[in-house]
């Protein structure tokens, strides 16, 4: 053990721990989530990048000796490279507006630096977590900046997975381009389309979400480094803010910029709300797609049964042979959690008071969790579901053949009233619509066949010329033996 002291007294710290007394107090005070901040590695990398940029800026403007700054720089780089993450042990939920997380970063990076210098952990007379590693900083500018950098890093992997999922749906759209089916509105039969069009729609909506996420992510590029406690920049050199911005841009390779009003920026969490809302939008769209996949695959005998989802596990402990749509179901549940997290972010943002929002820890946890879960949900949906979907072509063809919805394609030629009467006849007699149209003398067999071709029914081949409506009166059409 080693002994460390703060303003509240002294504590024994494990000799091999890179964290120190401030982190120890956080472990005592916040045994809430039982999840350390290291569960979000991008957050840890964001913290290390901020500390590294600050060390370089402090060295540049002459407020920190080069020897100390270089040690901090080297130590931070090791964390950026993925080392020592298990030493970031503060809980994801904590009081103090993120102070425990900032202190944890200060202590770990300082003790790594001390070892690099050949010193013992805890030798803070040589290099101090607060006076040196935290020089020119406050939790109130370090923490939100690290969150924004971490979220930007995390988002990229989410967008990559979103692109792959979109690609899978596009692949299925090509595979099913010629599979005619009955479209539905309000769960009732509508007009024909192709299964490929349906899957292309899924791909398109994911593409739009990619755009919205990217747009809202740009809000994260505004930072408040140099604001320190409340935005006035107390304890900082006038040259620090532009210097730390320049170095952080170089380290992160992000188009960061310093907020025009640091007082406002230190208390505002609007960018987190907007970003969280775009995540929720994506989650809800993804959930809707999964609802459709579950409906389209329902059955296999007593449901729609239009597509087959890959069988991934036994579906029942009592019903032999039952297989459930477990992959879409888990994605649905992730979407519910993301929606709940977005509400948490909204409430936490509203609860901020005066010059600081004390609830950024739960904001950070909520958004990082949403990104992490959504990324994994997209992966399993793509690999364990979408890539293996097959179409029940015979069933789909039979359903189109029996559907009265095809009469809609003939409405421009025979009129709405005659079409409605024939649709009613088809439903009552279970006869083919095309046959009824020909028997009524409204169109020839050749004309009907042409207009009911799959390409025209699905809109893949459009009619652009003027359409002469057949002039037979609707009263000439017989419905179930009775004149309409």
C-alpha positions as CSV (number, residue, x, y, z in Angstrom):
1,X,0.0,0.0,0.0
2,X,1.0,3.7,-0.3
3,X,-0.5,6.6,1.5
4,X,-2.0,9.6,-0.3
5,X,-3.4,12.7,1.2
6,X,-6.0,15.3,0.0
7,X,-7.9,18.1,1.8
8,X,-10.1,15.6,3.6
9,X,-7.4,13.5,5.0
10,X,-5.3,10.4,4.1
11,X,-6.1,7.0,2.5
12,X,-4.2,3.8,1.9
13,X,-4.0,3.1,-1.9
14,X,-2.9,-0.2,-3.4
15,X,0.7,0.1,-4.3
16,X,0.2,-1.2,-7.9
17,X,-2.7,1.2,-8.6
18,X,-2.2,4.0,-11.1
19,X,-5.2,5.8,-9.7
20,X,-5.0,7.7,-6.4
21,X,-6.9,9.2,-3.5
22,X,-9.5,11.2,-5.5
23,X,-10.4,8.1,-7.4
24,X,-10.5,6.0,-4.2
25,X,-13.1,8.4,-2.7
26,X,-15.2,8.1,-5.9
27,X,-15.2,4.3,-5.5
28,X,-16.5,4.7,-2.0
29,X,-19.1,7.4,-2.8
30,X,-20.5,6.0,-6.1
31,X,-21.0,2.3,-6.0
32,X,-24.1,2.8,-8.3
33,X,-23.8,1.3,-11.8
34,X,-21.0,-1.2,-11.0
35,X,-19.6,-0.2,-14.4
36,X,-16.3,1.7,-14.7
37,X,-15.8,4.5,-17.2
38,X,-13.4,2.2,-19.0
39,X,-16.4,0.3,-20.5
40,X,-16.4,3.2,-23.0
41,X,-12.8,3.1,-24.4
42,X,-13.4,6.0,-26.7
43,X,-14.2,8.2,-23.7
44,X,-10.9,7.2,-22.1
45,X,-9.1,8.0,-25.3
46,X,-10.9,11.4,-25.5
47,X,-9.7,12.2,-21.9
48,X,-6.1,11.2,-22.8
49,X,-6.2,13.3,-26.0
50,X,-7.3,16.4,-24.0
51,X,-4.6,15.9,-21.4
52,X,-2.0,15.4,-24.1
53,X,-3.1,18.6,-26.0
54,X,-3.1,20.5,-22.7
55,X,0.5,19.4,-21.9
56,X,1.7,20.5,-25.3
57,X,-0.1,23.8,-25.0
58,X,1.2,24.5,-21.5
59,X,4.8,23.7,-22.8
60,X,4.3,26.0,-25.8
61,X,3.2,29.0,-23.8
62,X,5.8,28.4,-21.1
63,X,3.6,27.6,-18.0
64,X,4.8,24.0,-17.7
65,X,8.5,22.9,-17.9
66,X,9.3,20.9,-21.0
67,X,10.4,17.9,-19.0
68,X,7.1,17.6,-17.2
69,X,5.0,18.3,-20.3
70,X,6.9,15.7,-22.3
71,X,6.3,13.1,-19.6
72,X,2.6,13.8,-19.5
73,X,2.5,13.8,-23.3
74,X,4.2,10.3,-23.5
75,X,2.0,8.9,-20.7
76,X,-1.2,10.2,-22.4
77,X,-0.1,8.6,-25.7
78,X,0.1,5.2,-24.0
79,X,-3.5,5.6,-22.9
80,X,-4.5,6.7,-26.4
81,X,-2.8,3.6,-27.7
82,X,-5.1,1.4,-25.5
83,X,-2.9,0.8,-22.5
84,X,-3.9,1.2,-18.8
85,X,-7.6,1.5,-19.6
86,X,-8.4,-0.9,-16.7
87,X,-7.1,1.8,-14.3
88,X,-10.0,4.1,-15.2
89,X,-12.2,2.7,-12.5
90,X,-14.5,5.5,-11.5
91,X,-18.2,4.6,-12.0
92,X,-20.1,5.8,-15.1
93,X,-22.7,7.4,-12.8
94,X,-21.2,9.9,-10.3
95,X,-21.9,13.2,-8.6
96,X,-19.7,16.2,-9.1
97,X,-20.2,17.0,-12.8
98,X,-17.5,14.6,-13.9
99,X,-14.8,15.6,-11.3
100,X,-14.1,12.0,-10.3
101,X,-13.5,11.1,-14.0
102,X,-11.1,14.0,-14.5
103,X,-9.3,13.2,-11.3
104,X,-9.0,9.6,-12.3
105,X,-7.4,10.6,-15.6
106,X,-5.1,13.1,-13.9
107,X,-3.9,10.4,-11.4
108,X,-3.5,7.6,-13.9
109,X,-1.6,9.7,-16.5
110,X,0.6,11.2,-13.7
111,X,1.6,7.9,-12.3
112,X,2.3,6.5,-15.7
113,X,4.5,9.5,-16.3
114,X,6.2,9.0,-13.0
115,X,7.2,5.5,-13.9
116,X,8.5,6.7,-17.3
117,X,10.7,9.0,-15.3
118,X,11.9,6.2,-13.1
119,X,10.0,7.4,-10.1
120,X,7.6,5.7,-7.7
121,X,3.8,5.9,-8.1
122,X,2.5,8.7,-5.8
123,X,5.6,10.8,-6.0
124,X,3.5,13.9,-6.6
125,X,6.2,16.2,-5.4
126,X,8.0,15.4,-8.6
127,X,4.9,15.5,-10.8
128,X,1.5,16.5,-9.6
129,X,-1.8,15.2,-10.9
130,X,-3.4,18.6,-10.3
131,X,-0.7,21.2,-10.5
132,X,0.9,19.7,-13.6
133,X,-1.3,17.2,-15.5
134,X,-4.4,19.4,-14.8
135,X,-2.6,22.6,-15.4
136,X,-4.7,25.4,-17.1
137,X,-7.8,23.0,-16.9
138,X,-11.0,22.4,-14.9
139,X,-13.3,19.4,-15.0
140,X,-15.8,21.8,-16.5
141,X,-13.9,22.2,-19.7
142,X,-12.0,18.9,-19.8
143,X,-15.0,16.7,-19.2
144,X,-17.4,17.9,-21.8
145,X,-14.6,18.2,-24.4
146,X,-13.5,14.7,-23.7
147,X,-17.1,13.5,-24.1
148,X,-17.4,15.2,-27.4
149,X,-14.1,13.8,-28.7
150,X,-15.0,10.3,-27.4
151,X,-18.5,10.4,-28.9
152,X,-17.0,11.5,-32.3
153,X,-14.6,8.6,-32.2
154,X,-17.4,6.2,-31.2
155,X,-19.8,7.5,-33.8
156,X,-17.4,6.6,-36.7
157,X,-17.6,2.9,-35.8
158,X,-21.4,3.2,-35.6
159,X,-21.6,4.9,-39.1
160,X,-19.3,2.2,-40.5
161,X,-21.7,-0.5,-39.2
162,X,-24.7,1.4,-40.5
163,X,-23.1,1.5,-43.9
164,X,-22.5,-2.3,-43.8
165,X,-26.2,-2.9,-42.8
166,X,-27.4,-0.6,-45.5
167,X,-25.3,-2.6,-48.0
168,X,-26.9,-5.8,-46.9
169,X,-30.4,-4.5,-47.5
170,X,-29.3,-3.2,-50.9
171,X,-27.9,-6.7,-51.7
172,X,-31.3,-8.2,-50.8
173,X,-33.0,-5.5,-52.9
174,X,-31.0,-6.7,-55.9
175,X,-31.6,-10.3,-55.1
176,X,-35.4,-9.8,-54.9
177,X,-35.8,-7.3,-57.7
178,X,-38.1,-9.5,-59.7
179,X,-40.2,-11.0,-56.8
180,X,-43.7,-9.5,-57.1
181,X,-45.7,-9.2,-53.9
182,X,-48.8,-7.5,-52.5
183,X,-48.0,-4.2,-50.8
184,X,-50.0,-3.3,-47.7
185,X,-51.3,-0.1,-46.1
186,X,-52.9,-0.2,-42.6
187,X,-52.2,-4.0,-42.7
188,X,-54.7,-4.4,-45.5
189,X,-53.9,-5.4,-49.1
190,X,-53.0,-2.5,-51.3
191,X,-51.3,-2.6,-54.7
192,X,-48.5,-4.8,-56.0
193,X,-44.8,-4.1,-55.6
194,X,-41.6,-6.1,-55.6
195,X,-39.9,-7.5,-52.6
196,X,-36.8,-5.8,-53.9
197,X,-38.5,-2.4,-53.7
198,X,-39.4,-3.1,-50.1
199,X,-35.9,-4.0,-49.1
200,X,-34.5,-1.0,-51.1
201,X,-36.8,1.2,-49.0
202,X,-35.2,-0.2,-45.8
203,X,-31.7,0.6,-47.3
204,X,-32.8,4.1,-48.2
205,X,-34.1,5.0,-44.8
206,X,-30.8,3.9,-43.2
207,X,-29.0,6.0,-45.7
208,X,-31.0,9.1,-44.6
209,X,-30.2,8.3,-41.0
210,X,-26.5,8.2,-41.8
211,X,-26.9,11.8,-43.1
212,X,-28.8,13.0,-40.0
213,X,-26.3,11.4,-37.6
214,X,-23.4,13.0,-39.5
215,X,-25.1,16.4,-39.5
216,X,-25.8,16.4,-35.8
217,X,-22.3,15.1,-35.0
218,X,-20.9,18.3,-36.3
219,X,-22.4,20.0,-33.2
220,X,-19.9,18.1,-31.1
221,X,-17.0,19.9,-32.7
222,X,-17.5,23.0,-30.6
223,X,-15.5,22.8,-27.4
224,X,-14.9,25.0,-24.4
225,X,-11.2,24.3,-23.5
226,X,-9.8,27.4,-21.8
227,X,-13.1,28.1,-20.0
228,X,-12.0,26.5,-16.8
229,X,-14.5,26.7,-14.0
230,X,-17.4,28.7,-15.4
231,X,-16.2,30.1,-18.7
232,X,-14.2,33.1,-17.6
233,X,-10.9,31.4,-18.1
234,X,-9.6,32.0,-14.6
235,X,-6.2,30.5,-13.9
236,X,-5.3,30.2,-17.6
237,X,-2.8,32.1,-19.7
238,X,-4.4,34.2,-22.5
239,X,-2.6,32.1,-25.1
240,X,-3.7,28.8,-23.7
241,X,-7.1,28.5,-25.4
242,X,-5.9,28.9,-29.0
243,X,-2.9,26.8,-28.3
244,X,-4.8,23.8,-26.8
245,X,-7.3,24.0,-29.7
246,X,-4.6,23.8,-32.3
247,X,-2.9,20.8,-30.6
248,X,-6.2,19.0,-30.0
249,X,-7.1,19.4,-33.6
250,X,-3.8,17.9,-34.6
251,X,-4.2,15.0,-32.2
252,X,-7.8,14.2,-32.9
253,X,-7.8,15.1,-36.6
254,X,-11.2,16.7,-36.0
255,X,-12.4,20.2,-37.2
256,X,-12.8,21.4,-33.6
257,X,-13.4,25.0,-32.8
258,X,-13.6,27.1,-29.6
259,X,-17.1,28.3,-28.6
260,X,-17.6,32.0,-29.1
261,X,-19.1,32.4,-25.7
262,X,-17.3,30.2,-23.2
263,X,-19.7,31.0,-20.3
264,X,-22.7,29.8,-22.4
265,X,-20.8,26.8,-23.7
266,X,-19.7,25.7,-20.2
267,X,-23.3,25.5,-19.0
268,X,-25.0,24.4,-22.2
269,X,-25.6,20.8,-23.2
270,X,-27.8,21.4,-26.3
271,X,-25.4,19.6,-28.6
272,X,-25.8,16.4,-26.6
273,X,-29.5,16.6,-26.8
274,X,-29.5,17.1,-30.6
275,X,-27.0,14.2,-31.0
276,X,-29.0,11.9,-28.7
277,X,-32.2,12.8,-30.7
278,X,-30.6,11.7,-33.9
279,X,-29.5,8.4,-32.3
280,X,-33.1,7.9,-31.2
281,X,-34.4,8.6,-34.7
282,X,-32.1,6.0,-36.1
283,X,-33.1,3.5,-33.4
284,X,-36.8,4.0,-34.1
285,X,-36.3,3.6,-37.9
286,X,-34.3,0.4,-37.3
287,X,-37.0,-0.9,-34.9
288,X,-39.7,-0.2,-37.5
289,X,-37.7,-2.2,-40.1
290,X,-37.4,-5.1,-37.6
291,X,-41.2,-4.9,-37.0
292,X,-41.7,-5.4,-40.7
293,X,-39.2,-8.3,-40.9
294,X,-41.1,-10.0,-38.1
295,X,-44.4,-9.5,-39.8
296,X,-43.2,-10.5,-43.2
297,X,-41.7,-13.7,-41.8
298,X,-44.6,-14.5,-39.5
299,X,-46.0,-18.1,-39.6
300,X,-44.5,-20.1,-41.1
301,X,-47.9,-21.6,-41.8
302,X,-50.5,-19.3,-40.3
303,X,-48.8,-15.9,-40.9
304,X,-47.8,-13.8,-43.8
305,X,-44.8,-16.1,-44.5
306,X,-43.4,-14.0,-47.3
307,X,-39.8,-14.3,-46.3
308,X,-37.7,-16.6,-44.2
309,X,-35.4,-15.4,-41.5
310,X,-32.4,-17.5,-40.6
311,X,-33.2,-20.0,-37.8
312,X,-30.8,-19.1,-35.0
313,X,-32.0,-21.0,-32.0
314,X,-34.8,-23.1,-30.6
315,X,-37.8,-20.9,-29.9
316,X,-39.6,-22.8,-27.2
317,X,-39.0,-25.1,-24.3
318,X,-42.5,-26.7,-24.8
319,X,-43.3,-26.4,-28.6
320,X,-41.0,-28.6,-30.6
321,X,-39.7,-27.1,-33.9
322,X,-40.8,-23.5,-33.1
323,X,-38.3,-20.9,-34.2
324,X,-38.6,-17.2,-33.2
325,X,-37.4,-14.0,-34.8
326,X,-34.9,-13.4,-32.0
327,X,-32.5,-11.1,-33.9
328,X,-35.2,-8.5,-34.9
329,X,-36.6,-8.8,-31.3
330,X,-33.3,-7.9,-29.7
331,X,-32.9,-4.9,-32.0
332,X,-36.3,-3.8,-31.0
333,X,-35.3,-3.9,-27.4
334,X,-32.1,-1.9,-28.0
335,X,-34.3,0.7,-29.7
336,X,-36.5,0.9,-26.6
337,X,-33.4,1.4,-24.5
338,X,-32.1,4.2,-26.8
339,X,-35.4,6.0,-26.6
340,X,-35.3,5.8,-22.8
341,X,-31.7,7.0,-22.8
342,X,-32.7,10.0,-25.0
343,X,-35.3,11.0,-22.4
344,X,-32.7,10.7,-19.7
345,X,-30.4,13.1,-21.7
346,X,-33.3,15.5,-22.2
347,X,-34.1,15.6,-18.5
348,X,-30.5,15.9,-17.5
349,X,-30.0,18.8,-19.9
350,X,-33.0,20.6,-18.5
351,X,-31.8,20.1,-14.9
352,X,-28.6,22.1,-15.3
353,X,-28.5,25.2,-13.1
354,X,-26.7,28.6,-13.6
355,X,-23.2,28.2,-14.9
356,X,-22.8,24.4,-15.0
357,X,-24.7,21.3,-15.6
358,X,-23.9,18.8,-12.9
359,X,-25.5,15.9,-14.7
360,X,-23.2,15.4,-17.6
361,X,-22.1,12.0,-16.3
362,X,-25.5,10.5,-16.9
363,X,-25.7,12.3,-20.3
364,X,-22.3,10.8,-21.3
365,X,-23.3,7.3,-20.1
366,X,-26.6,7.4,-21.8
367,X,-25.2,8.4,-25.2
368,X,-22.2,6.1,-25.1
369,X,-24.4,3.2,-24.1
370,X,-26.8,4.0,-27.0
371,X,-24.0,4.1,-29.5
372,X,-22.4,0.9,-28.2
373,X,-25.7,-1.1,-28.1
374,X,-26.8,0.2,-31.5
375,X,-23.5,-0.7,-33.1
376,X,-23.7,-4.2,-31.8
377,X,-27.4,-4.5,-32.7
378,X,-26.7,-3.5,-36.3
379,X,-23.9,-6.0,-36.5
380,X,-26.1,-8.9,-35.3
381,X,-29.0,-7.8,-37.5
382,X,-26.7,-7.8,-40.5
383,X,-24.7,-11.0,-39.9
384,X,-27.3,-13.1,-38.1
385,X,-30.4,-12.1,-40.0
386,X,-30.5,-9.9,-43.1
387,X,-27.6,-11.6,-45.0
388,X,-29.5,-14.9,-44.7
389,X,-33.1,-13.8,-45.6
390,X,-34.7,-15.8,-48.4
391,X,-38.0,-15.1,-50.2
392,X,-40.9,-17.5,-50.4
393,X,-41.4,-16.9,-54.1
394,X,-44.2,-19.4,-54.8
395,X,-46.3,-18.1,-52.0
396,X,-45.7,-14.5,-53.0
397,X,-46.7,-15.2,-56.6
398,X,-49.8,-17.0,-55.5
399,X,-50.8,-14.1,-53.3
400,X,-50.4,-11.6,-56.1
401,X,-52.4,-13.8,-58.5
402,X,-55.3,-13.9,-56.1
403,X,-55.1,-10.2,-55.0
404,X,-57.9,-7.8,-56.1
405,X,-55.4,-5.0,-55.6
406,X,-54.2,-5.5,-59.1
407,X,-57.4,-3.9,-60.3
408,X,-55.9,-0.6,-59.3
409,X,-53.5,-0.8,-62.3
410,X,-56.6,-1.0,-64.6
411,X,-58.5,1.9,-63.1
412,X,-57.1,4.4,-65.6
413,X,-58.5,2.3,-68.4
414,X,-61.9,1.2,-67.1
415,X,-62.7,3.8,-64.5
416,X,-62.9,3.8,-60.7
417,X,-66.6,2.7,-60.4
418,X,-66.2,-0.3,-62.7
419,X,-63.0,-1.2,-60.9
420,X,-64.7,-1.1,-57.5
421,X,-67.5,-3.3,-58.8
422,X,-65.2,-5.9,-60.3
423,X,-63.1,-5.9,-57.1
424,X,-66.2,-6.7,-55.1
425,X,-67.1,-9.5,-57.5
426,X,-63.6,-11.0,-57.3
427,X,-63.8,-11.0,-53.5
428,X,-67.2,-12.6,-53.4
429,X,-66.5,-15.2,-56.1
430,X,-62.8,-15.8,-55.5
431,X,-62.3,-15.4,-59.3
432,X,-59.3,-13.9,-61.1
433,X,-59.6,-10.1,-61.7
434,X,-58.1,-10.3,-65.2
435,X,-60.8,-12.8,-66.3
436,X,-63.6,-10.7,-64.9
437,X,-62.3,-7.6,-66.8
438,X,-62.2,-9.5,-70.1
439,X,-65.6,-11.1,-69.6
440,X,-67.1,-7.7,-68.9
441,X,-65.8,-6.6,-72.3
442,X,-63.9,-3.7,-70.7
443,X,-60.5,-4.7,-72.1
444,X,-59.0,-7.4,-74.3
445,X,-57.0,-10.2,-72.9
446,X,-53.9,-8.8,-74.6
447,X,-54.5,-5.4,-73.0
448,X,-55.0,-6.8,-69.6
449,X,-52.0,-9.0,-69.8
450,X,-49.9,-6.0,-70.9
451,X,-51.0,-3.8,-68.0
452,X,-50.7,-6.5,-65.4
453,X,-47.1,-7.3,-66.3
454,X,-44.9,-7.4,-63.2
455,X,-42.8,-4.4,-64.3
456,X,-45.9,-2.2,-64.7
457,X,-47.6,-3.5,-61.5
458,X,-44.6,-2.6,-59.5
459,X,-44.0,0.8,-61.2
460,X,-40.6,-0.3,-62.6
461,X,-42.1,0.4,-66.0
462,X,-44.1,3.6,-66.0
463,X,-46.8,4.8,-68.3
464,X,-46.2,8.3,-69.5
465,X,-48.6,8.7,-72.4
466,X,-52.2,9.9,-72.0
467,X,-54.5,7.0,-71.1
468,X,-57.9,6.8,-72.8
469,X,-60.5,5.5,-70.3
470,X,-62.8,2.9,-71.7
471,X,-66.3,4.4,-72.0
472,X,-68.4,1.5,-70.8
473,X,-70.7,2.6,-68.0
474,X,-70.2,1.2,-64.6
475,X,-73.7,-0.1,-64.5
476,X,-72.8,-2.6,-67.2
477,X,-70.6,-4.4,-64.7
478,X,-72.3,-7.2,-62.8
479,X,-71.5,-7.9,-59.1
480,X,-72.4,-11.3,-57.8
481,X,-75.2,-11.6,-60.3
482,X,-76.7,-8.2,-59.7
483,X,-76.1,-5.1,-61.8
484,X,-73.9,-2.5,-60.1
